[in-house]
Amino acid sequence: MNRYWTALAGELTPYVPGEQPRIADLVKLNTNESPYGPSPLALEAVRAAASEALRLYPDPEATELRETLAAYHGVEKAQVFVGNGSDEVLAHTFAGLLKHYEPLLFPDITYSFYPVYATLFGVNCQTVALDDAMRIRIADYRRAAGAIIIANPNAPTGVALDLNEIAALVDDHPDIPVVVDEAYVDFGGQSASALLPGRPNLLIVRTLSKSRALAGLRVGYAIGDSGLIEALTRVKDSFNSYPLGRPAQAGAIASVKDDGFFRASVAKVIEGRRTMTEGLVALGFEVLPSCANFVFARHGALSGADWAKALRARAVLVRQFGKPRIADYLRITVGTETEIGRLLGACRAILDNR
């Protein structure tokens, strides 16, 4: 530990993002990026925003983007918060809503940024075990808590709760914030946005990185009661009043308005997930039921680490987490038809060469 560091810096175990290597002819299925690219209207809007006006600060309140998102979700502008990717939105959520005397609860297997943020912001937290089928059990959250956060669909499992289960979770805890991270919900899950009326403790966090293929723009947002949104705004304005640049705001607005492109792109990913799942099952993989743009799979022939290594040797990159309960699983992003074919061919070759 460097002697100039604070104690906090030394205590942190930072989140490790998916690898972004430079490998020739790589099939990159490790970071859940879209294989199909953004809306052409979004690209056009980004190009138009890259003008002389970049000398001026962007709208700090992202007014037009918030109005666009509010109209899309059927809520008021005051119920929408935007930030520099959903990770920043989550960070402000941890700081503004999730630190209380009783512990924050989240699953033992989930998005690994949650424990990082808990440490960074000094949030007392407890994990709640998934069941043997890798599902969240709502009944297990009926305990003392200061706040709850879950991803739905969960990551890295891809398993989703239905809307009735989410409603029960929120209604079981009317006096504490309940945050639902919907990064992957567009690929087959049910959004909790329909549950917002009458539930002032529910906050939904979403991103344009996955289903709208704008990971490079870094746009995330939250929708919820205006009281919750005000807390996030107070944190933002104490940290960075201008989180979204002009091109990001313009591209995000155009993407949300291009609903036809969005729906067609999501449908292709869902069909690719079906093809990939069937192919992996045919090769002997156990694949969890996924509502995301990835699958979570394992095969008893090799450990997860050995599968990842063998696939990498064939220029196919997947994600493996060396953590208890899931070390033998691979998280595999849905790619194009060609990429899925490459993945399945590589898996078949690995099995044939054993």
C-alpha positions in Angstrom: 0.0 0.0 0.0 1.4 3.4 -1.0 2.1 5.6 1.9 0.1 8.5 0.4 -3.1 6.5 0.1 -6.0 6.9 2.4 -7.1 3.9 4.5 -10.2 3.6 2.2 -8.1 3.3 -0.9 -6.2 0.4 0.6 -9.4 -1.4 1.7 -11.0 -1.3 -1.7 -11.1 -4.4 -4.0 -12.2 -2.7 -7.3 -14.6 -4.1 -9.8 -12.9 -5.9 -12.6 -14.5 -5.2 -16.0 -14.5 -7.7 -18.8 -11.3 -8.0 -20.8 -10.9 -5.9 -23.9 -8.0 -7.7 -25.7 -6.6 -7.2 -29.2 -6.6 -10.7 -30.7 -6.9 -11.4 -34.4 -10.2 -12.7 -35.6 -11.6 -12.7 -32.0 -15.1 -13.8 -31.2 -15.8 -11.5 -28.2 -18.5 -12.9 -26.0 -17.4 -11.7 -22.6 -18.8 -8.2 -22.0 -22.5 -8.4 -23.0 -22.1 -5.9 -25.7 -24.7 -5.8 -28.5 -23.6 -7.6 -31.7 -25.8 -5.4 -33.9 -24.9 -1.8 -33.2 -26.9 1.3 -32.3 -29.8 2.9 -34.1 -28.7 4.7 -37.3 -30.7 7.7 -36.0 -28.6 7.7 -32.8 -25.4 7.7 -34.8 -26.7 10.5 -36.9 -27.6 12.5 -33.8 -24.2 11.9 -32.2 -22.5 13.2 -35.4 -24.7 16.2 -35.5 -23.9 17.0 -31.9 -20.2 16.9 -32.5 -20.2 20.5 -33.7 -18.8 23.8 -32.6 -21.3 23.8 -29.8 -19.0 21.4 -27.9 -17.3 24.5 -26.6 -20.4 24.9 -24.4 -21.4 22.9 -21.4 -24.2 20.4 -21.9 -27.6 20.8 -20.2 -26.8 19.8 -16.6 -30.4 18.6 -16.1 -30.5 16.7 -19.4 -34.0 18.1 -19.7 -34.9 16.8 -23.2 -33.5 13.3 -22.5 -35.4 13.1 -19.2 -38.6 14.2 -21.0 -38.1 11.5 -23.7 -37.5 8.8 -21.1 -40.5 10.0 -19.0 -42.7 9.7 -22.1 -41.4 6.3 -23.0 -42.1 4.9 -19.5 -45.3 6.8 -18.8 -44.0 8.8 -15.8 -43.3 12.4 -15.0 -39.9 14.1 -15.8 -39.4 14.6 -12.1 -39.4 10.8 -11.8 -36.3 10.4 -14.1 -32.6 10.7 -13.3 -29.9 10.3 -15.8 -26.2 9.6 -15.3 -22.9 8.6 -16.9 -23.8 4.9 -17.4 -25.9 2.9 -15.0 -22.8 2.3 -12.9 -22.7 6.0 -12.0 -26.4 6.0 -11.3 -25.9 3.0 -9.0 -23.1 4.8 -7.2 -25.3 7.8 -6.5 -28.0 5.4 -5.4 -25.7 3.7 -2.9 -24.6 7.1 -1.6 -28.0 8.7 -1.5 -30.4 5.9 -0.6 -28.8 2.7 0.6 -26.7 3.6 3.6 -28.7 3.0 6.8 -28.3 1.4 10.2 -29.8 -1.9 9.2 -27.9 -3.8 6.5 -28.3 -3.5 2.8 -29.4 -6.9 1.3 -28.5 -8.3 -2.1 -27.9 -11.8 -3.5 -24.7 -13.7 -2.9 -24.4 -14.2 -6.6 -25.1 -10.9 -8.5 -23.5 -7.9 -10.1 -20.1 -7.7 -8.5 -20.1 -3.9 -8.4 -22.6 -4.0 -5.5 -20.1 -5.1 -2.8 -17.5 -2.7 -4.3 -19.9 0.2 -3.8 -20.8 -1.0 -0.4 -17.2 -0.8 0.7 -16.6 2.5 -1.1 -19.6 4.2 0.6 -19.3 2.5 3.9 -22.6 0.7 3.6 -23.2 -2.2 6.0 -24.4 -5.1 3.8 -25.4 -8.7 4.0 -25.7 -11.2 1.1 -28.7 -13.5 0.7 -28.1 -16.9 -0.9 -29.7 -17.8 -4.2 -31.4 -21.2 -4.0 -30.0 -24.3 -5.6 -31.6 -23.4 -9.0 -29.7 -20.0 -8.8 -33.0 -18.1 -8.2 -33.7 -15.3 -5.8 -36.3 -16.3 -3.2 -38.4 -13.4 -2.1 -39.2 -15.0 1.2 -35.5 -15.0 2.2 -35.6 -11.2 2.2 -38.2 -11.0 4.9 -35.7 -9.9 7.5 -34.4 -6.7 9.1 -32.9 -4.5 6.4 -32.1 -0.9 5.7 -32.5 -1.3 1.9 -32.5 -4.0 -0.8 -31.0 -4.1 -4.2 -31.4 -6.9 -6.8 -30.7 -7.2 -10.5 -33.6 -8.5 -12.5 -32.8 -10.4 -14.6 -30.0 -11.3 -12.2 -26.4 -11.1 -13.4 -24.4 -13.2 -14.1 -27.1 -15.9 -14.0 -29.6 -14.4 -16.4 -32.5 -15.8 -14.3 -35.4 -13.4 -13.9 -38.2 -12.9 -11.3 -41.7 -12.3 -12.6 -43.6 -9.1 -11.8 -45.6 -10.6 -9.0 -42.5 -11.6 -7.2 -41.0 -8.1 -7.6 -44.3 -6.6 -6.3 -44.2 -8.8 -3.3 -40.6 -7.8 -2.5 -41.4 -4.1 -2.7 -44.6 -4.5 -0.7 -42.9 -6.6 2.0 -40.6 -3.6 2.7 -42.7 -0.4 2.4 -40.5 1.6 4.8 -37.1 1.0 3.0 -35.8 1.7 -0.5 -36.0 -1.3 -2.9 -33.8 -0.9 -6.0 -34.3 -3.1 -9.0 -31.4 -3.0 -11.5 -32.9 -3.7 -14.9 -29.8 -3.6 -17.1 -31.0 -6.7 -19.0 -34.7 -6.6 -18.7 -35.4 -5.8 -22.4 -34.3 -9.3 -23.4 -37.2 -11.2 -21.9 -37.8 -9.9 -18.4 -40.7 -7.9 -17.0 -40.0 -4.3 -16.1 -41.1 -3.2 -12.7 -42.0 0.2 -14.1 -45.7 -0.8 -14.0 -45.4 -1.2 -10.3 -44.3 2.4 -9.6 -47.7 4.0 -8.9 -48.3 3.8 -5.1 -44.8 2.5 -4.3 -42.7 5.5 -3.3 -39.9 3.2 -2.1 -39.2 1.6 -5.5 -36.3 2.7 -7.7 -35.6 1.2 -11.1 -32.1 1.5 -12.6 -31.6 1.0 -16.4 -29.0 1.4 -19.1 -28.7 2.1 -22.8 -25.5 0.1 -23.0 -27.1 -3.3 -23.7 -30.4 -3.4 -25.5 -29.8 -0.1 -27.3 -26.1 -0.9 -28.1 -24.8 2.4 -26.7 -22.1 1.1 -24.3 -19.6 3.6 -25.7 -21.8 6.6 -24.9 -22.2 5.8 -21.2 -25.9 6.6 -20.6 -27.9 5.2 -17.6 -30.9 6.3 -15.8 -33.3 5.7 -12.9 -37.0 6.0 -12.6 -39.0 6.2 -9.4 -40.8 8.4 -7.0 -39.7 12.1 -7.3 -38.5 11.9 -3.7 -36.0 9.2 -4.5 -34.9 11.0 -7.7 -34.2 14.2 -5.7 -31.8 12.3 -3.5 -29.8 11.1 -6.5 -29.8 14.6 -8.0 -28.5 16.0 -4.7 -25.6 13.5 -4.8 -24.9 14.2 -8.5 -24.8 17.9 -8.0 -22.4 17.5 -5.1 -20.1 15.4 -7.4 -20.5 16.2 -11.1 -23.1 18.6 -12.3 -22.5 17.8 -16.0 -22.3 14.0 -16.3 -23.7 13.6 -19.8 -22.1 15.4 -22.7 -23.9 16.8 -25.7 -23.3 13.8 -28.0 -24.4 11.4 -25.3 -27.6 13.2 -24.7 -28.4 13.6 -28.4 -27.6 9.9 -29.2 -29.7 8.7 -26.3 -32.7 10.8 -27.2 -32.6 9.5 -30.8 -32.2 5.9 -29.7 -35.2 6.0 -27.3 -37.3 7.5 -30.1 -36.3 4.8 -32.6 -38.5 2.1 -31.2 -38.7 0.0 -34.3 -35.0 -0.5 -34.6 -34.8 -1.2 -30.8 -37.5 -3.9 -31.0 -36.0 -5.6 -34.1 -32.5 -5.7 -32.5 -33.8 -7.2 -29.3 -35.7 -9.8 -31.2 -32.5 -10.9 -33.0 -30.7 -11.2 -29.7 -33.5 -13.3 -28.3 -33.5 -15.6 -31.3 -29.7 -15.9 -31.1 -30.0 -16.8 -27.4 -32.4 -19.6 -28.3 -30.0 -20.9 -31.0 -27.0 -20.7 -28.7 -28.8 -22.4 -25.8 -30.0 -25.3 -27.9 -26.5 -25.8 -29.4 -24.9 -25.8 -26.0 -27.4 -28.2 -24.5 -26.9 -30.5 -27.5 -23.2 -30.5 -26.5 -24.0 -31.5 -22.9 -23.9 -28.1 -21.2 -26.3 -27.3 -18.4 -27.7 -23.8 -19.3 -29.7 -21.7 -16.8 -32.9 -20.2 -18.2 -31.9 -16.7 -19.3 -33.9 -13.5 -19.9 -30.7 -11.6 -20.6 -28.4 -11.2 -23.6 -26.1 -13.9 -22.3 -26.4 -17.4 -20.9 -24.8 -19.0 -17.8 -23.6 -22.5 -18.6 -21.4 -25.3 -17.3 -20.1 -28.6 -18.6 -18.7 -31.3 -16.4 -16.0 -32.3 -18.8 -13.9 -29.3 -17.7 -13.7 -26.7 -15.0 -15.0 -23.2 -15.8 -11.4 -21.9 -15.9 -10.2 -24.7 -18.2 -13.2 -24.1 -20.5 -12.4 -20.3 -20.7 -8.7 -21.1 -21.4 -9.4 -23.6 -24.1 -11.9 -21.3 -25.8 -9.5 -18.4 -25.6 -6.9 -20.6 -27.4 -9.4 -20.8 -30.2 -10.0 -17.0 -30.2 -13.4 -17.2 -28.5 -13.6 -15.0 -25.4 -16.1 -15.7 -22.6 -16.4 -14.6 -19.0 -15.5 -16.9 -16.0 -15.8 -15.9 -12.4 -13.6 -17.7 -9.9 -16.0 -17.4 -7.1 -17.7 -19.9 -4.8 -20.7 -21.7 -6.3 -20.2 -20.4 -9.8 -16.5 -21.1 -10.6 -17.5 -23.8 -13.1 -19.9 -21.6 -15.0 -19.2 -19.5 -18.1 -21.1 -16.4 -18.9 -21.5 -16.2 -22.6 -22.8 -13.2 -24.5 -25.2 -13.8 -27.3 -23.4 -12.9 -30.6 -24.2 -12.9 -34.2 -25.2 -16.1 -36.0 -21.6 -16.4 -37.2 -20.2 -15.8 -33.8 -22.5 -18.4 -32.2 -21.4 -20.9 -34.8 -17.8 -20.2 -34.0 -18.5 -20.7 -30.3 -20.3 -24.0 -30.8 -17.7 -25.2 -33.2 -14.9 -24.4 -30.7 -16.8 -26.2 -27.9 -17.3 -29.2 -30.1 -13.6 -29.3 -31.0 -12.6 -29.0 -27.3 -14.8 -32.0 -26.4 -13.6 -34.0 -29.4 -9.9 -33.5 -28.5 -10.2 -34.6 -24.9 
